[in-house]
Amino acid sequence: MTQNTTYNNFIESYIKKLPTGFKWQNTPLQIYPLEFISKYLILPTPLLQADYHFFVYLNKGEFNHQVGIETYNIKAPAILYVPEGEAFSIKSVKDELVGFFILLEDKVISSTVSNDELPDLLAIETLINLNADNNQWLKTLCDLLYREISSIDPKRKVGTGLLQALIYKLNGLSKNKKTLSRQNEIAIRFKQLANEHYKTHKYVKFYAKELGVSENYMNRCVKAHFNKSSKQIIQNIIILQSQLLMFSSSKDISEICYDVGIDDPSYFSRLFKKITGQTPSVFKNQIIHGLSGF
């Protein structure tokens, strides 16, 4: 099992020493101006899994960021959302970034969003491009949130209220809102189950039974929410987990193949290339020689 990346070890491993006077926050809800952080990042980062949720609100600039198996070119104005446990990599920064990085621990989510609203949070799109009005609205809100969190005596209820407003706004802007809440819930729960059981259960039938729905209905929910089939989601998770193992261990390809629950190394290599465009050997050699694009 790959160790998740905490906020503390991310700072230690991937951010160069910041200017004297810069202070990291120690609260479960944190917000930082991008211009103070982005120029000190050590890039590209390897593929990581965070033990926190985070948003990147981009008012100016451009950067490339991998989330899951997809890579996004993010141009301002936009907002990026990465949920806890999702694999990510910061690949490159093209221009000086202006905006905010917002980190949320699980305890913040549970105190901000009710259980009934949680599927709506998880249904927020990974990348939302903003028009001028929405950009100004988010800039104002993030400015207020930063001023509150970084003040000498921050008020928890004020911070929670501003965070709720941000989540509700993004949920309204997300195209995924068009799908029914029940469909969202089934699709998200399917992916959670697939992350837990991908090693031993690679067939869609198992997950439909666990969710108490038909295979056809579950497939429709997953396709509507993720724009991928249930089978593709399972395969993507397998390959993503194998990539994480390549970054974090010295095991050879065949060992990693068995670790992710595939008994046939030839099939694993074909699947890996189909999804990533590279063979496992080429990908691992890039990591070893420091040439990987991740």
C-alpha positions as CSV (number, residue, x, y, z in Angstrom):
1,M,0.0,0.0,0.0
2,T,1.4,3.4,-1.0
3,Q,1.9,5.8,1.9
4,N,-0.3,8.9,1.5
5,T,1.4,12.3,1.2
6,T,0.7,14.6,4.2
7,Y,0.8,18.3,4.1
8,N,4.0,18.3,6.2
9,N,6.0,15.8,4.1
10,F,4.9,17.5,0.9
11,I,6.4,20.8,2.3
12,E,9.6,19.0,3.3
13,S,10.1,17.1,0.0
14,Y,8.8,19.4,-2.8
15,I,9.1,23.1,-1.6
16,K,12.4,24.9,-1.4
17,K,13.1,27.1,1.6
18,L,10.6,30.0,1.6
19,P,11.6,33.6,2.5
20,T,12.1,34.5,6.1
21,G,8.9,35.5,7.7
22,F,6.7,33.1,5.8
23,K,4.6,31.1,8.2
24,W,2.8,27.8,7.5
25,Q,-0.6,27.5,9.1
26,N,-1.3,24.6,11.5
27,T,-5.1,24.5,11.2
28,P,-7.2,21.9,9.4
29,L,-8.4,24.6,6.9
30,Q,-5.4,26.4,5.3
31,I,-5.1,28.9,2.5
32,Y,-2.0,30.4,0.9
33,P,-1.4,32.9,-1.9
34,L,0.0,31.0,-4.9
35,E,2.5,33.6,-5.7
36,F,4.3,32.8,-2.4
37,I,4.4,29.1,-3.0
38,S,4.5,28.3,-6.8
39,K,7.9,29.8,-7.4
40,Y,9.5,27.6,-4.7
41,L,8.0,24.3,-5.9
42,I,10.5,21.6,-6.8
43,L,9.1,20.4,-10.2
44,P,8.0,18.0,-11.5
45,T,6.7,16.2,-8.5
46,P,6.3,12.4,-8.7
47,L,2.8,10.9,-8.7
48,L,1.5,11.3,-5.1
49,Q,-1.6,10.6,-3.1
50,A,-2.7,13.3,-0.6
51,D,-4.4,12.7,2.7
52,Y,-6.3,16.0,2.3
53,H,-8.6,17.6,-0.1
54,F,-7.4,20.7,-1.9
55,F,-8.5,23.5,-4.3
56,V,-6.2,25.7,-6.5
57,Y,-7.9,28.9,-7.4
58,L,-6.0,30.5,-10.4
59,N,-6.5,34.2,-11.1
60,K,-3.5,34.6,-13.3
61,G,-1.0,32.2,-14.9
62,E,-0.9,28.7,-16.3
63,F,0.3,25.3,-15.1
64,N,0.1,21.6,-15.9
65,H,-1.3,19.2,-13.3
66,Q,-2.1,15.5,-13.4
67,V,-5.1,14.2,-11.5
68,G,-5.7,10.5,-11.6
69,I,-4.9,9.3,-15.1
70,E,-5.7,12.7,-16.8
71,T,-3.4,15.7,-17.3
72,Y,-4.8,19.2,-17.3
73,N,-3.4,22.4,-18.8
74,I,-4.9,25.0,-16.4
75,K,-5.1,28.5,-17.6
76,A,-6.5,31.4,-15.5
77,P,-9.2,32.1,-14.6
78,A,-10.0,28.6,-13.3
79,I,-10.3,26.4,-10.2
80,L,-8.9,22.9,-9.7
81,Y,-10.3,20.4,-7.2
82,V,-8.5,17.3,-6.0
83,P,-10.3,15.1,-3.4
84,E,-8.5,13.2,-0.7
85,G,-6.9,10.0,-1.8
86,E,-6.7,10.9,-5.5
87,A,-3.4,10.6,-7.2
88,F,-1.8,13.8,-8.5
89,S,1.4,15.4,-9.8
90,I,2.4,19.0,-10.4
91,K,4.1,18.8,-13.7
92,S,5.1,22.3,-14.7
93,V,4.4,26.0,-14.1
94,K,4.5,28.2,-17.2
95,D,3.8,31.7,-15.8
96,E,3.9,33.2,-12.3
97,L,0.8,32.0,-10.6
98,V,-1.6,34.4,-8.8
99,G,-4.4,33.0,-6.8
100,F,-4.8,30.7,-3.7
101,F,-4.1,27.1,-2.6
102,I,-6.8,25.9,-0.2
103,L,-6.2,22.7,1.9
104,L,-9.0,20.9,3.7
105,E,-8.6,18.1,6.2
106,D,-11.4,15.6,6.5
107,K,-12.5,17.0,9.8
108,V,-13.2,20.3,8.0
109,I,-15.3,18.6,5.5
110,S,-17.4,16.8,8.1
111,S,-18.0,20.0,10.0
112,T,-18.8,22.0,6.9
113,V,-20.8,19.7,4.7
114,S,-23.6,17.4,5.9
115,N,-23.7,13.7,4.9
116,D,-26.6,14.4,2.5
117,E,-24.5,17.1,0.8
118,L,-21.2,15.1,0.6
119,P,-22.0,13.5,-2.8
120,D,-22.4,17.0,-4.1
121,L,-18.9,18.0,-2.9
122,L,-17.4,14.9,-4.5
123,A,-19.3,15.6,-7.7
124,I,-17.5,18.9,-8.2
125,E,-15.6,18.8,-11.5
126,T,-11.8,18.5,-11.4
127,L,-11.4,21.6,-13.5
128,I,-13.8,24.5,-13.8
129,N,-13.0,27.4,-16.1
130,L,-14.4,30.7,-14.9
131,N,-16.0,33.7,-16.7
132,A,-15.2,37.2,-15.5
133,D,-18.1,37.5,-13.1
134,N,-17.5,34.1,-11.4
135,N,-13.8,34.8,-11.3
136,Q,-14.3,38.1,-9.4
137,W,-16.7,36.4,-7.0
138,L,-14.2,33.7,-6.2
139,K,-11.4,36.2,-5.9
140,T,-13.3,38.2,-3.4
141,L,-14.3,35.1,-1.4
142,C,-10.7,33.7,-1.3
143,D,-9.4,37.1,-0.3
144,L,-11.8,37.2,2.7
145,L,-11.0,33.6,3.6
146,Y,-7.3,34.2,3.5
147,R,-7.6,37.4,5.7
148,E,-9.7,35.5,8.2
149,I,-7.6,32.3,8.4
150,S,-4.3,34.3,8.6
151,S,-5.6,36.8,11.2
152,I,-4.3,36.8,14.8
153,D,-7.6,35.6,16.1
154,P,-9.4,33.6,13.3
155,K,-13.1,32.9,13.9
156,R,-13.9,29.2,13.0
157,K,-17.5,30.0,12.2
158,V,-16.5,32.7,9.8
159,G,-14.0,30.5,8.0
160,T,-16.6,27.6,7.9
161,G,-19.2,30.0,6.4
162,L,-16.9,31.2,3.7
163,L,-15.8,27.7,2.9
164,Q,-19.5,26.6,2.6
165,A,-20.1,29.4,0.2
166,L,-17.1,28.3,-1.9
167,I,-18.3,24.7,-2.1
168,Y,-21.9,25.7,-2.9
169,K,-20.7,28.0,-5.6
170,L,-18.4,25.4,-7.2
171,N,-21.2,22.8,-7.0
172,G,-23.5,25.2,-8.9
173,L,-20.8,25.8,-11.6
174,S,-20.0,22.2,-12.0
175,K,-21.4,20.5,-15.1
176,N,-21.7,17.3,-13.0
177,K,-24.6,19.0,-11.2
178,K,-26.7,18.1,-14.3
179,T,-26.6,14.4,-13.2
180,L,-29.1,13.2,-10.6
181,S,-27.8,13.1,-7.0
182,R,-28.6,9.4,-6.8
183,Q,-26.5,8.8,-9.9
184,N,-23.7,10.8,-8.5
185,E,-23.8,8.8,-5.2
186,I,-23.7,5.5,-7.0
187,A,-20.9,6.5,-9.3
188,I,-18.8,7.9,-6.5
189,R,-19.4,4.9,-4.2
190,F,-18.5,2.6,-7.1
191,K,-15.1,4.4,-7.5
192,Q,-14.5,4.2,-3.7
193,L,-15.2,0.5,-3.8
194,A,-13.0,0.0,-6.8
195,N,-10.1,1.7,-5.0
196,E,-10.6,-0.7,-2.1
197,H,-11.1,-3.9,-4.0
198,Y,-9.3,-3.6,-7.4
199,K,-6.8,-6.2,-6.5
200,T,-9.3,-9.0,-5.9
201,H,-12.4,-7.8,-7.8
202,K,-11.9,-6.7,-11.4
203,Y,-15.3,-7.4,-12.8
204,V,-18.2,-5.0,-12.8
205,K,-20.7,-7.6,-11.5
206,F,-19.1,-7.6,-8.0
207,Y,-19.6,-3.8,-7.6
208,A,-23.1,-3.7,-8.9
209,K,-24.0,-6.4,-6.3
210,E,-22.3,-4.5,-3.5
211,L,-24.3,-1.4,-4.5
212,G,-27.6,-3.3,-4.8
213,V,-28.2,-2.1,-8.4
214,S,-28.1,-3.7,-11.8
215,E,-24.9,-3.7,-13.9
216,N,-26.6,-1.7,-16.6
217,Y,-27.8,1.0,-14.2
218,M,-24.5,1.3,-12.4
219,N,-22.7,1.6,-15.8
220,R,-25.0,4.4,-16.8
221,C,-24.4,6.2,-13.5
222,V,-20.6,5.8,-13.8
223,K,-20.6,6.9,-17.5
224,A,-22.7,10.0,-16.8
225,H,-20.5,11.1,-13.9
226,F,-17.0,10.1,-15.0
227,N,-17.4,9.9,-18.8
228,K,-15.8,6.5,-18.6
229,S,-17.1,3.0,-18.3
230,S,-17.0,1.0,-15.1
231,K,-14.4,-1.3,-16.6
232,Q,-12.2,1.7,-17.6
233,I,-12.4,3.1,-14.1
234,I,-11.2,-0.2,-12.6
235,Q,-8.3,-0.5,-15.2
236,N,-7.3,3.1,-14.6
237,I,-7.1,2.5,-10.8
238,I,-4.9,-0.6,-11.4
239,I,-2.5,1.3,-13.6
240,L,-2.4,4.3,-11.3
241,Q,-1.6,2.1,-8.3
242,S,1.2,0.4,-10.3
243,Q,2.6,3.9,-11.2
244,L,2.6,4.9,-7.5
245,L,4.4,1.7,-6.6
246,M,7.1,2.4,-9.3
247,F,7.7,5.8,-7.7
248,S,7.8,4.5,-4.1
249,S,9.5,1.1,-4.3
250,S,12.4,-0.7,-6.0
251,K,10.4,-3.7,-7.0
252,D,10.7,-5.0,-10.6
253,I,7.8,-4.8,-13.1
254,S,6.6,-8.4,-12.5
255,E,6.5,-7.9,-8.7
256,I,4.4,-4.7,-9.2
257,C,2.2,-6.5,-11.6
258,Y,1.4,-9.1,-8.9
259,D,1.0,-6.5,-6.2
260,V,-1.9,-4.8,-8.1
261,G,-3.6,-8.2,-8.6
262,I,-2.6,-9.1,-12.2
263,D,-1.2,-12.6,-12.7
264,D,-0.2,-12.1,-16.3
265,P,2.8,-9.7,-16.8
266,S,2.1,-9.6,-20.6
267,Y,-1.5,-8.5,-20.1
268,F,-0.3,-6.0,-17.5
269,S,2.2,-4.5,-20.0
270,R,-0.5,-4.2,-22.8
271,L,-2.9,-2.6,-20.4
272,F,-0.3,-0.2,-19.1
273,K,0.7,0.9,-22.6
274,K,-3.0,1.2,-23.7
275,I,-3.7,3.6,-20.8
276,T,-0.4,5.6,-20.5
277,G,1.0,5.3,-24.0
278,Q,4.2,3.8,-22.6
279,T,5.4,0.4,-21.6
280,P,6.0,-0.2,-17.8
281,S,9.7,-0.6,-18.5
282,V,10.0,2.8,-20.3
283,F,8.0,4.5,-17.5
284,K,10.1,3.0,-14.7
285,N,13.4,3.8,-16.5
286,Q,12.3,7.5,-16.8
287,I,11.8,7.5,-13.1
288,I,15.2,6.0,-12.4
289,H,16.9,8.4,-14.7
290,G,15.0,11.4,-13.5
291,L,13.4,12.0,-16.9
292,S,9.8,11.4,-16.1
293,G,7.2,14.0,-17.0
294,F,5.5,13.5,-13.7
